[in-house]
Amino acid sequence: VLVRKLIDTEVLVLIRERTNITEELLSKLPNLKLISQTGKVSNHIDLQMCKKYSVDVVEGIGSPVAPSELCWALIMSASRNIPSYASNLEQNKWQDSGTLGLGRTLSGLTLGIWGYGKIGKRIAQYSKAFGMNVIIWGRETSRIKAVEDGFSSASSKEEFFAQADILTLHLRLNDMTSDCVTKKDLEIMKFDSLFVNTSRAELVEKGALYEELFAHPSKRAALDVYEEEPATLENQPLLSLPNVLAVPHLGYVEQNSYELYFKIAFENVLTYIE
């Protein structure tokens, strides 16, 4: 179906990582000359394969603002059980969060941030405003920079997972980071911890998060990314758990991000044509 739609295409503008550009696809698109990526190029495009088929690839720029704000919204919503309270109010249930019980404030809690890049740094600053303690894990250079900025660095991965009340991932997906969060990591988190993933589902060992949350209902997760998207109850069992707050990959889905992504993407196309 995709090949039929694109068979005459010379320039292809990609929305983030929704379409995998494989050799099988490239081999059936003889007219394709340029791929203009909104945001940064990632693992969904095989650059060497594009070169083999004489397809040029240009990338845009991303902004950390929207994904950072969404991550923080998830942390606050999950911590105070806001979606459950709001949903139950529509059914005339007053101050009722269902099985989740009372929420909690963020002040005084420890926030673990894995990845101290553009987004991780913003999250750290947000947490400071809310009176949280911050602990950083990641590459040595990131941990050093975090300490220079006044935050704490975990001495080990085990300490990082064990100390965090809330833990959030801000990593690129690659061969080094795939499955970097293991079942063992999730098991050593606190009994009432919140695990947040707005980066990539494949950072977590397949099935490990569901198993841990199913076995320990007092643990929570807030998710924006899934192994299969669009996510449904049929392909993502995590969506069925009451201790999971799930949104449909909204990290970059807002007006300012779209305007930035498409502005640069189409400017890149015009520059290429000229």
C-alpha positions as CSV (number, residue, x, y, z in Angstrom):
1,V,0.0,0.0,0.0
2,L,2.8,2.4,0.9
3,V,4.6,1.8,-2.3
4,R,1.5,2.5,-4.4
5,K,1.1,5.8,-2.6
6,L,4.7,6.8,-3.1
7,I,5.6,5.3,-6.5
8,D,5.8,8.7,-8.3
9,T,7.2,10.6,-5.3
10,E,10.5,12.5,-5.9
11,V,10.6,14.3,-2.5
12,L,9.4,12.7,0.7
13,V,8.8,14.6,3.9
14,L,8.8,12.4,7.0
15,I,6.9,13.1,10.2
16,R,9.3,12.1,12.9
17,E,9.9,8.3,12.9
18,R,6.5,7.0,11.8
19,T,7.9,5.4,8.5
20,N,10.7,3.0,8.3
21,I,12.8,3.6,5.3
22,T,14.1,0.1,4.4
23,E,15.9,-1.3,1.4
24,E,12.7,-3.1,0.4
25,L,10.9,0.2,0.2
26,L,13.7,2.1,-1.5
27,S,14.1,-0.5,-4.2
28,K,10.5,0.1,-5.3
29,L,10.7,3.9,-5.4
30,P,12.8,4.6,-8.5
31,N,11.8,8.3,-8.7
32,L,12.7,9.2,-5.1
33,K,15.5,11.7,-4.9
34,L,15.2,13.3,-1.5
35,I,14.0,12.6,2.1
36,S,13.4,15.6,4.2
37,Q,13.1,14.6,7.9
38,T,11.2,16.6,10.4
39,G,13.3,16.8,13.5
40,K,16.4,14.6,13.7
41,V,17.2,11.5,11.7
42,S,17.1,8.4,13.8
43,N,17.1,4.6,13.4
44,H,14.1,4.5,11.1
45,I,16.3,5.6,8.2
46,D,19.1,3.5,6.9
47,L,21.4,6.2,5.6
48,Q,23.8,3.8,3.9
49,M,20.9,2.2,2.1
50,C,19.6,5.6,1.0
51,K,23.1,6.4,-0.4
52,K,23.1,3.0,-2.3
53,Y,19.9,4.0,-4.0
54,S,21.0,7.6,-4.6
55,V,18.5,9.1,-2.2
56,D,19.7,12.2,-0.4
57,V,18.6,12.7,3.2
58,V,18.4,16.1,5.0
59,E,17.3,16.5,8.6
60,G,15.7,19.4,10.5
61,I,16.0,20.5,14.0
62,G,14.1,19.6,17.2
63,S,13.1,21.5,20.3
64,P,13.3,20.2,23.8
65,V,10.5,22.4,25.1
66,A,7.4,20.3,24.1
67,P,8.7,16.9,25.2
68,S,10.1,18.4,28.5
69,E,6.8,20.0,29.3
70,L,4.8,16.8,28.5
71,C,7.1,14.8,30.7
72,W,6.6,17.1,33.6
73,A,2.8,17.1,33.0
74,L,2.9,13.3,33.2
75,I,4.9,13.4,36.4
76,M,2.4,15.8,38.1
77,S,-0.7,14.1,36.7
78,A,0.5,10.6,37.8
79,S,1.7,11.8,41.2
80,R,-1.7,13.4,42.1
81,N,-3.8,10.9,40.2
82,I,-5.4,13.7,38.3
83,P,-6.8,11.7,35.3
84,S,-8.5,9.2,37.6
85,Y,-10.1,11.9,39.7
86,A,-11.3,13.8,36.6
87,S,-12.7,10.7,35.0
88,N,-14.6,9.7,38.1
89,L,-16.0,13.2,38.6
90,E,-17.7,12.8,35.2
91,Q,-19.5,9.8,36.8
92,N,-20.5,11.9,39.8
93,K,-17.8,10.4,42.0
94,W,-16.4,13.1,44.2
95,Q,-12.7,12.9,45.3
96,D,-12.5,9.3,44.1
97,S,-9.4,8.0,42.3
98,G,-10.5,4.4,42.3
99,T,-7.9,1.9,43.3
100,L,-5.0,4.4,43.2
101,G,-5.8,6.1,46.6
102,L,-4.4,9.4,47.5
103,G,-1.8,11.2,45.4
104,R,1.3,12.8,46.8
105,T,3.3,16.1,46.4
106,L,6.6,16.2,44.7
107,S,8.5,18.4,47.2
108,G,11.2,16.4,49.0
109,L,11.0,13.4,46.7
110,T,14.0,12.2,44.7
111,L,13.8,12.4,40.9
112,G,16.1,10.2,39.0
113,I,17.0,11.4,35.5
114,W,18.8,9.0,33.1
115,G,20.2,11.2,30.4
116,Y,21.4,14.8,31.0
117,G,21.0,16.3,27.5
118,K,18.7,19.1,26.5
119,I,15.5,17.5,27.8
120,G,17.1,16.1,30.9
121,K,18.5,19.4,31.9
122,R,15.1,21.1,31.6
123,I,13.5,18.4,33.7
124,A,16.2,18.9,36.4
125,Q,15.5,22.6,36.5
126,Y,11.7,22.0,36.7
127,S,12.3,19.7,39.7
128,K,14.4,22.3,41.4
129,A,11.5,24.7,41.3
130,F,9.3,22.0,43.0
131,G,11.7,21.4,45.8
132,M,12.8,17.9,44.7
133,N,16.2,16.2,45.1
134,V,17.7,15.3,41.7
135,I,20.0,12.3,41.0
136,I,21.5,11.8,37.5
137,W,22.6,8.7,35.7
138,G,24.1,8.4,32.2
139,R,27.5,8.8,30.5
140,E,30.4,10.0,32.7
141,T,30.5,13.3,30.9
142,S,26.8,13.9,31.6
143,R,27.2,13.0,35.2
144,I,30.1,15.4,35.6
145,K,28.2,18.2,33.9
146,A,25.2,17.5,36.2
147,V,27.4,17.8,39.3
148,E,28.9,21.1,37.9
149,D,25.3,22.3,37.6
150,G,24.6,21.5,41.3
151,F,22.9,18.2,41.0
152,S,23.9,14.8,42.4
153,S,25.3,11.9,40.4
154,A,24.6,8.3,41.2
155,S,27.6,6.1,42.0
156,S,26.1,3.1,40.2
157,K,23.1,2.1,38.1
158,E,21.8,0.1,41.1
159,E,21.9,3.1,43.4
160,F,20.2,5.2,40.8
161,F,17.2,2.8,40.5
162,A,17.0,2.1,44.3
163,Q,17.0,5.8,45.4
164,A,14.6,7.4,42.9
165,D,11.0,8.0,44.0
166,I,10.4,9.0,40.4
167,L,12.6,7.9,37.5
168,T,12.5,9.4,34.0
169,L,14.3,8.3,30.8
170,H,15.8,10.8,28.4
171,L,17.9,8.8,26.0
172,R,18.3,8.2,22.3
173,L,17.6,4.7,21.1
174,N,20.6,2.9,19.6
175,D,22.4,-0.4,19.9
176,M,24.0,0.8,23.2
177,T,20.7,1.9,24.9
178,S,18.3,-0.8,23.6
179,D,17.0,-2.8,26.6
180,C,19.2,-0.7,29.0
181,V,16.4,-0.9,31.6
182,T,16.2,-4.5,32.7
183,K,13.7,-6.4,34.8
184,K,16.2,-6.4,37.7
185,D,16.4,-2.6,37.5
186,L,12.6,-2.2,37.8
187,E,12.5,-4.8,40.7
188,I,14.8,-2.7,42.9
189,M,12.8,0.5,42.6
190,K,10.8,1.6,45.6
191,F,7.5,0.0,46.3
192,D,5.6,3.3,45.5
193,S,7.9,4.5,42.7
194,L,6.9,6.1,39.5
195,F,8.6,5.2,36.2
196,V,8.3,7.7,33.4
197,N,9.2,7.0,29.7
198,T,8.7,9.7,27.1
199,S,11.8,8.6,25.1
200,R,11.5,5.2,23.5
201,A,9.8,2.0,24.6
202,E,12.6,-0.2,23.4
203,L,14.9,1.3,26.1
204,V,13.1,-1.1,28.4
205,E,13.5,-4.9,28.3
206,K,10.5,-6.3,26.5
207,G,7.7,-7.3,28.9
208,A,9.6,-6.3,32.0
209,L,7.6,-3.2,32.8
210,Y,4.3,-4.9,32.5
211,E,5.4,-7.8,34.7
212,E,6.6,-5.5,37.4
213,L,3.6,-3.3,37.4
214,F,1.2,-6.2,37.3
215,A,3.0,-7.9,40.2
216,H,3.3,-4.7,42.3
217,P,0.2,-2.5,41.9
218,S,1.7,0.1,44.3
219,K,4.3,0.9,41.6
220,R,3.3,3.3,38.9
221,A,4.3,4.2,35.3
222,A,3.6,7.2,33.0
223,L,4.2,6.5,29.4
224,D,4.1,8.3,26.1
225,V,5.9,5.7,23.9
226,Y,5.2,2.1,23.0
227,E,6.8,-0.9,21.2
228,E,4.0,-0.8,18.6
229,E,2.3,2.4,17.6
230,P,-0.5,3.3,17.4
231,A,-0.9,1.5,20.7
232,T,-4.1,-0.3,21.5
233,L,-5.3,-2.6,24.2
234,E,-4.7,-5.5,21.9
235,N,-1.0,-4.8,21.2
236,Q,0.0,-3.0,24.4
237,P,-1.2,-4.9,27.6
238,L,0.3,-2.0,29.7
239,L,-2.8,0.1,28.7
240,S,-5.0,-2.3,30.7
241,L,-3.3,-1.6,34.0
242,P,-4.9,0.9,36.4
243,N,-1.4,1.9,37.7
244,V,-0.4,3.1,34.2
245,L,-1.0,6.6,32.9
246,A,-0.7,6.4,29.2
247,V,-0.9,9.1,26.5
248,P,-0.6,8.6,22.7
249,H,2.9,9.7,21.9
250,L,2.3,13.4,22.4
251,G,5.8,14.5,23.1
252,Y,6.2,16.6,20.0
253,V,2.5,16.8,19.1
254,E,1.6,20.5,19.6
255,Q,1.4,23.6,17.5
256,N,4.7,25.2,18.0
257,S,6.7,22.0,17.4
258,Y,4.8,21.2,14.2
259,E,5.4,24.8,12.9
260,L,9.1,24.4,13.6
261,Y,9.4,20.9,12.2
262,F,7.6,21.6,8.9
263,K,9.1,25.1,8.4
264,I,12.6,23.7,8.4
265,A,11.6,20.5,6.5
266,F,10.2,22.5,3.6
267,E,13.0,25.0,3.6
268,N,15.4,22.1,3.3
269,V,13.4,20.9,0.3
270,L,13.5,24.3,-1.4
271,T,17.2,24.6,-0.7
272,Y,17.8,21.2,-2.3
273,I,15.8,22.1,-5.4
274,E,17.5,25.4,-5.8
